[in-house]
Amino acid sequence: MALTFGGLELDLRQAVMEAPEATIDIQATLSGIEVRVPRDWQVVVQLAATLGAVEDKTVAPASPGHRLVLRGEMTLGGLEIKN
C-alpha cells in the first residue's frame, strides 16, 4: 500500500485469515493510517518511521490465532494499530 498526503482507516476486525500469517507492505508519506485487527491476531511491526510515529496499541493475545506483519516505512506521518 502506498499513500501520500492522505489518510486511511483499515478495519480488519471482521476479516478471516486463511493462512497462519499475512503481510501488509506500507509506504506512506505525510499520511495518517489507523489499522484495527481482531483480538486474537498477533501484530508484528517491522516499520521504519522517519520524522513520524508508529504506535502499536494492541493487547497481545494469550494464544494468537494468526499473525499480521506490517512492514515498510512511514515518513512524516503516523500509524496507529488497535484491536
Buried (B, 14 or more C-beta within 10 A) or exposed (E): EEBEEEEBEBEBEEBEBEEEEBEEEBBBBBBBBBBBBBEEBBBEBEBEBEEBEBEBEBEEBEEBEBBBBBBBBBBEBBBBBBB
